[in-house]
Amino acid sequence: MIYGVDVLSFHDVLEICKTPNKAKLNTTAKEQILKSQDNVKKIVESDRCVYGINTGFGPLCDTKISADETAQLQYNLIISHAVGVGKPIDKEFSKIMMIAKVHALSKGYSGVSLEVIERFILMLEKDIIPVVPEQGSVGASGDLAPLSHLVLPLLGLGQVWVGNEIFETAEILEINNLEPLVLGPKEGLGLINGTQFILAHAIKGLEKFEYLLDLADLTAAMSLEAYRGSASPFKKELHDIRPFEGSKKVAARMLKFLKNSDNLKSHEYCDRVQDPYSMRCVPQVHGASRNAFEHLKMLTETELNSVTDNPIVLSAEESISGGNFHGQLLAMPLDYATLAAAELGNISDRRSYLLLEGKYGLPRLLTESSGLNSGFMIPQYTSAALVTENKTLCFPASADSIPTSLGQEDHVSMGSISGRKFNQVLGNLVNILAVELMFAAQGLEFRRPAKCSKIIEENHAIIRSKVAKLEDDRLIGKDMLAIAELINERKFVVNF
C-alpha cells in the first residue's frame, strides 16, 4: 500500500495498524510532497499574504507574520492548541490518526515536508505513538486540539505510548537518537487542520460494528431456536418485494443459521400464528442497521482518501482557504450509525425478555427451580440499563453548534463527540448481546435432544466452553463477562 497514491479502505488502515511497514511512500508520493513543499516556499518568497503561511490563524488571519518569525509561528500554533482534556484515547485510535494524517499529507496539497511525514512513518514503525486526550475538539476547524497533541512529539514535547506504557517524549527521542523537528511555513497548520480524530473513531467503530452486525444475526437465530419461533418471515419471496439490501442480507443469513433445525420442524403445524416483532422483524430492524453501516463505510472511506486541511495549496500561484476541515460530513452519518447500533441492542433486549417469560415449553426465568433461585431475572436488568444508556447517547451531536474563534468559526460539527458516542454505544452493545447469548444458550438446553444447525451448535459449544448450563444460582455476572470476552476476541463463528 502506497501513502498518498493508493485508495485505502478502512480495512487497509486497520492492517497498517497491525503491520506499519505494509504502507510506504513511493517515488510518486515523494514527488507530490516535495512539489507541494516547494510551492509553499515560493509563496513565502513572493511575499504575498496567504492565510496560514505568513499570517496568524483564526481571527488573527489579517495579521501578517514576517519570514523570520515563521518557525516560531508554527511552534506557537502547536503548543497553544494542545489543550485537550480527559483520558487518553486508546493507542490504536492514535495510530489510526497518524496513518490517516500521513495518507492525506502525502497527496501533496498541504505543503508539509517529506521529513515530517517520514518522522510520523518512523514513529509508527518503532511503535512510538502520541498520547491524545479524548476531549477538546469541536470538529471544525478540524480536530485542532487532538491533532496538536498528535504533533507534539514531533517537537520533542508531550507524551507517547511505547508498548502499553506512557513516557515523556523527550526521553524516548533520546533513547532512539532522534532530534525534535523544526516546522517550516504552513507545516503546523497542515498537521493540525483535518478530521483525523473523527475519522479514527469512524474507522474503529466500523470495525466493531461490522462484527456486531453479524453477531446480532447469530444471536437472534439462537434466540429464535430457543423460543421455537418460525423461519417463514425470512423467506426470500417476502424480501424480494421490499428489496432493501440490508434486510435481504439478514433474511438470507437467518435462513442459513436455521437450516435443518429440529426445533423449527417440531412445531411446524402448531397453532401459533406469528411471533412477536423482535423475532419476526429481525431482517427489517437488523437490515436497517446494516444500511446505516454501509452509508457510514462509504463516507468514511471517502474522507480517508481526501485532503482535509486548510488552506489547500494547488500551486505556487494559487492556494484556497476553504472548509475541507469541517467535520459535518462524518458527524451526521456517525450520529445515524450510533442510532443504528443502539437499535441492535434495543431489539436484542426484547428477545432476551421473551426467553424469560416461561412460554412454549421454556421455564420462567430459564430455571427449573425458580423461587429459591432467581435464575436469569437480573441480567435482563443490566441489559435494560445498557439499552437505556444507549438511548441517551443517541442525541445527535451534529445537531448542536457553538461558535468558536471569536465567531470566525461560527458553525462547528461536534463530530468528535459523534465518534466517541458511537464507540460507547458499540461497547454497551457487546454486553447486551452477551446477555442474549447467555439466555439463548440456556434456552437451547430445554429443547434437547432436538438439534440446531451445525453453525448454531458450534456457537453453543463455544459458549459452553466458558459458561456451564445454569442449574442453581451462582455468580452469573462472571458468565456475562466471559461471553463478552468471547465477543471482543471474535471467537464466535458468524459467517458461512
C-alpha positions, 0 to 999 in steps of 0.5 A: 500500500502506497501513502498518498497514491493508493485508495485505502479502505478502512480495512487497509488502515486497520492492517497498517495498524497491525503491520506499519511497514505494509504502507510506504511512500513511493517515488510518486508520493515523494514527488507530490510532497516535495512539489507541494513543499516547494510551492509553499516556499515560493509563496513565502518568497513572493511575499504575498499574504496567504492565510496560514503561511505568513499570517496568524490563524483564526481571527488573527488571519489579517495579521501578517507574520514576517519570514523570520518569525515563521518557525516560531509561528508554527511552534506557537500554533502547536503548543497553544492548541494542545489543550485537550482534556480527559483520558487518553484515547486508546493507542490504536485510535492514535495510530489510526490518526497518524496513518490517516494524517500521513495518507492525506499529507502525502497527496501533496496539497498541504505543503508539509515536508517529506521529513515530517511525514517520514518522522510520523512513518518512523514513529509508527514503525518503532511503535512510538505513538502520541498520547491524545486526550479524548476531549477538546475538539469541536470538529471544525476547524478540524480536530485542532486540539487532538491533532496538536497533541498528535504533533507534539512529539514531533517537537520533542514535547508531550507524551507517547505510548511505547508498548502499553506504557506512557513516557515523556517524549523527550526521553524516548527521542533520546533513547532512539537518537532522534532530534525534535523537528523544526516546522517550516511555513504552513507545516503546523497548520497542515498537521493540525487542520483535518478530521483525523480524530473523527475519522479514527473513531469512524474507522474503529467503530466500523470495525466493531460494528461490522462484527456486531452486525453479524453477531446480532444475526447469530444471536437472534437465530439462537434466540429464535431456536430457543423460543421455537419461533418460525423461519417463514418471515425470512423467506426470500419471496417476502424480501424480494418485494421490499428489496432493501439490501440490508434486510435481504442480507439478514433474511438470507443469513437467518435462513442459513443459521436455521437450516435443518433445525429440529426445533423449527420442524417440531412445531411446524403445524402448531397453532401459533400464528406469528411471533412477536416483532423482535423475532419476526422483524429481525431482517427489517430492524437488523437490515436497517442497521446494516444500511446505516453501516454501509452509508457510514463505510462509504463516507468514511472511506471517502474522507480517508482518501481526501485532503482535509486541511486548510488552506489547500495549496494547488500551486505556487500561484494559487492556494484556497482557504476553504472548509475541507476541515469541517467535520459535518460530513462524518458527524451526521452519518456517525450520529445515524450509525450510533442510532443504528447500533443502539437499535441492535441492542434495543431489539436484542433486549426484547428477545432476551425478555421473551426467553424469560417469560416461561412460554412454549415449553421454556421455564420462567426465568430459564430455571427449573427451580425458580423461587429459591433461585432467581435464575436469569431475572437480573441480567435482563436488568443490566441489559435494560440499563445498557439499552437505556444508556444507549438511548441517551447517547443517541442525541445527535451531536451534529445537531448542536453548534457553538461558535468558536474563534471569536465567531470566525468559526461560527458553525462547528460539527461536534463530530468528535463527540459523534465518534466517541458516542458511537464507540460507547454505544458499540461497547454497551452493545457487546454486553447486551448481546452477551446477555442474549447469548447467555439466555439463548444458550440456556434456552437451547438446553430445554429443547434437547435432544432436538438439534440446531444447525451445525453453525448454531451448535458450534456457537453453543459449544463455544459458549459452553466452553466458558459458561456451564448450563445454569442449574442453581444460582451462582455468580452469573455476572462472571458468565456475562463477562466471559461471553463478552470476552468471547465477543471482543476476541471474535471467537464466535463463528458468524459467517458461512 
